[in-house]
Amino acid sequence: MSSGLNGNNFSFNGYLPIDKNDRSKKIKKLEIESKNNNQSQIFIETPYRNQVLFEELKKNLNNNTFLCVATSLGSTNQKIKTIQIKDWKSKKITIEKEPTIFIFHSGLIIF
């Protein structure tokens, strides 16, 4: 709910493929599903691969797609940020080794 993205229609996808090409294809496929079904796509990654996944998301998702990066949920260091990919591209953040949930939504978002 803190992401601001669609919490009524979502899909939890677990882990994305490790192989770079397979992961890119899966990200693009999930983005199409998100747009066609007005559905938020939720997934996780092992903490040591978070940064690689984050960079892949910025590279593969459309600029207008919203991405939420939620790290260390439930701790005093909790961070939740949802912005469009075009805005993430200008941010220099490090999320390695922090438990993280990624959520993206393509299409109309009403805040």
RAPEFEN-V577179 format. One record per backbone hydrogen bond with DSSP energy under -0.5 kcal/mol. NH is the residue of the N-H (numbers start at 1). CO is the residue of the C=O. E is the energy in kcal/mol with one decimal. If there is no record, write none. Layout:
NH;CO;E  NH;CO;E
This chain:
4;1;-1.3  11;40;-2.4  13;11;-0.7  13;42;-3.6  16;44;-0.6  23;19;-2.9  24;20;-2.4  25;21;-2.1  26;22;-2.3  27;23;-2.6  28;24;-2.1  29;25;-2.3  30;26;-2.8  31;27;-1.9  32;28;-1.8  33;29;-2.1  34;30;-2.5  35;31;-2.3  36;32;-2.9  37;33;-2.2  38;34;-0.8  39;34;-1.7  40;9;-2.3  41;104;-2.9  42;11;-3.0  42;40;-0.5  43;102;-2.6  44;14;-2.2  45;100;-0.7  49;46;-2.3  50;46;-0.5  50;47;-1.0  53;49;-2.2  54;50;-2.8  55;51;-2.3  56;52;-2.1  57;53;-2.6  58;54;-2.2  59;55;-1.8  60;56;-2.6  61;57;-2.4  65;62;-1.6  66;105;-2.5  67;83;-2.8  68;103;-3.7  69;81;-2.5  70;68;-0.5  70;101;-2.6  71;69;-0.6  71;79;-2.7  72;99;-2.8  75;72;-1.9  78;75;-1.3  79;71;-2.2  81;69;-1.7  83;67;-1.9  85;65;-2.3  86;63;-2.2  87;84;-1.1  88;84;-2.0  89;85;-2.3  90;87;-0.9  91;88;-1.7  93;91;-0.7  97;47;-2.0  98;95;-1.2  101;70;-2.6  102;43;-2.9  103;68;-2.1  104;41;-2.2  105;66;-2.3  111;109;-0.6
